[in-house]
Amino acid sequence: MIEIVNLHKSFGRQQVLRGVNLTIPHGQITAIIGRSGSGKSVLLKHLVALIRPDSGQVLVDGEELGRLRGKALDQVREKFGVLFQGGALFDSMTVFDNVAFPLREKTRLPEAEIAKRANQRLEAVGLADIGKKYPAEVSGGMKKRVALARALVQDPKIILFDEPTTGLDPILLNSIHRLIFDAHKSFGFTAVVISHEIPEIFDIAQTVAMLHEGVIVEHGSPELIMASANPVVRQFITGASDGPIHSK
């Protein structure tokens, strides 16, 4: 579904991505893990060409994003839904209007069809009765659910989750992971989840890649990652990641 080839990105003198190579399989949940500041969110932004690489390629369904401009790039971006770290809901809009917003902005669907789709997606995330409320009137966990409903409303092929459980307590964290898992099962999208929730993310991901110092140091099933002998991976997944991680 997505192929990342030798991707490099620097900001000034700071090298963030140093040659990332990763294949993201169609129809699976792929988790990208790593320490804070390892470049996970920068990598995610490359997948929708919000950031252009210094060198390397990102291919989506075989199309190289670096060669696309204008309508051609917009058509590829339409394959994506995004759930941002904070939810990025519009405080001045009701929950229903937040979910309906992408359809009103990007399609010419009649309002009745927009309402039908928005309500269906709210129901799919267990929020059928709160459409008239405003974001300030619902809990943090509900805001994440609203953001997922909005990400789903255009039936995207791919959904990017940028640390979707940041700031949530363990019960809500597991609830959101279950929601992602169930939505993936129902809608069949390809998911890329940026996470530092170890080991919880292993419960829902079919593939895991660890980003460390700008490169992918391990990639495979959760079982492979948990059994890895790589000291960088071992330190991270055992919770010994507060100190320096050494690759040798």
RARAFEN-V267131 format. One record per run of one state. SS is the DSSP state (H for helix, E for strand, L for the rest). FROM is the first residue (numbers start at 1). LEN is the number of residues. If there is no record, write none. Layout:
ss=SS from=FROM len=LEN
ss=SS from=FROM len=LEN
This chain:
ss=L from=1 len=1
ss=E from=2 len=10
ss=L from=12 len=2
ss=E from=14 len=11
ss=L from=25 len=4
ss=E from=29 len=5
ss=L from=34 len=6
ss=H from=40 len=7
ss=L from=47 len=8
ss=E from=55 len=6
ss=L from=61 len=2
ss=E from=63 len=2
ss=H from=65 len=3
ss=L from=68 len=2
ss=H from=70 len=8
ss=L from=78 len=2
ss=E from=80 len=4
ss=L from=84 len=10
ss=E from=94 len=1
ss=H from=95 len=12
ss=L from=107 len=4
ss=H from=111 len=14
ss=L from=125 len=9
ss=E from=134 len=1
ss=H from=135 len=3
ss=L from=138 len=2
ss=H from=140 len=13
ss=L from=153 len=5
ss=E from=158 len=5
ss=L from=163 len=7
ss=H from=170 len=18
ss=L from=188 len=2
ss=E from=190 len=6
ss=L from=196 len=4
ss=H from=200 len=4
ss=L from=204 len=3
ss=E from=207 len=6
ss=L from=213 len=2
ss=E from=215 len=6
ss=L from=221 len=1
ss=H from=222 len=5
ss=L from=227 len=4
ss=H from=231 len=7
ss=L from=238 len=11
